[in-house]
Amino acid sequence: MKALLPANIPTTLEQDIEQHGRVLHFYQGQVLFSPEELLENFFVVFQGRIKVSQIEFASGKEQTLKILTTGDMYDVVALLDDELHENLLTALDDETQIMLFPMKVVRSWVYGNSSFNKLLFPYIAKQMREMEELALDLSFYNTSQRLLKLIVKNIDPERPNHLKLIYDLPHEEIASLIGTVRKVLNRHIQELKQAGVIDVERKNIRLKNSQQILERLNHVQ
């Protein structure tokens, strides 16, 4: 298990992690846990992507809230308030891999392990900033601008013409991430495609001109 641990894990925390952590694997499309199970468990993503969503049961409409990936923790909200969190978690990739911990153990770290808090608190702050940014985006930007921001956020710095988390997501998922519907999203994607900014191959979005994407976003801000 030690080989799976991130390099920045403090030595003082390593022993606890190896004692209590359990590595689990999931395949694409598999639902990870029920909300009730997540009251008792906490996990860190090692590999793959996990969709966090909510379903409005009267209409059956699903809203994607975020995509978890390597290094993400779940569920920080239940960790702090010990309340049921009605989210649905679905693996987006085969060989999605997490390390699972008993929630009571992680909660004991919050109250008595400064090494863990040095990891947890910056992560909570990052999540709060992302939620704040999403709220502002929904208030101040139209769907075309929100799509540009999402693409820019997902540009792979090591491969500027490639996207990270959203490169192969169905258009329904991408639409949900920016608070719109597939029909509207498809129109904006076609506009970017016709402008020579992106290409779509087998539903995978590939950047043709990342610099032009940045220029378009800077122009509307």
Secondary structure, DSSP 8 states (H G I E B T S, - for coil): -GGGS-TT--HHHHHHHHHH-EEEEE-TT-B---HHHHTTEEEEEEES-EEEEEEETTTTEEEEEEEE-TT-EE-HHHHHH------EEEE-STTEEEEEEEHHHHHHHHHH-HHHHHHHHHHHHHHHHHHHHHHHHHHH--HHHHHHHHHHHTEETTEEEEESTTTT--HHHHHHHTT--HHHHHHHHHHHHHTTSEEEETTEEEES-HHHHHHHHHHH-
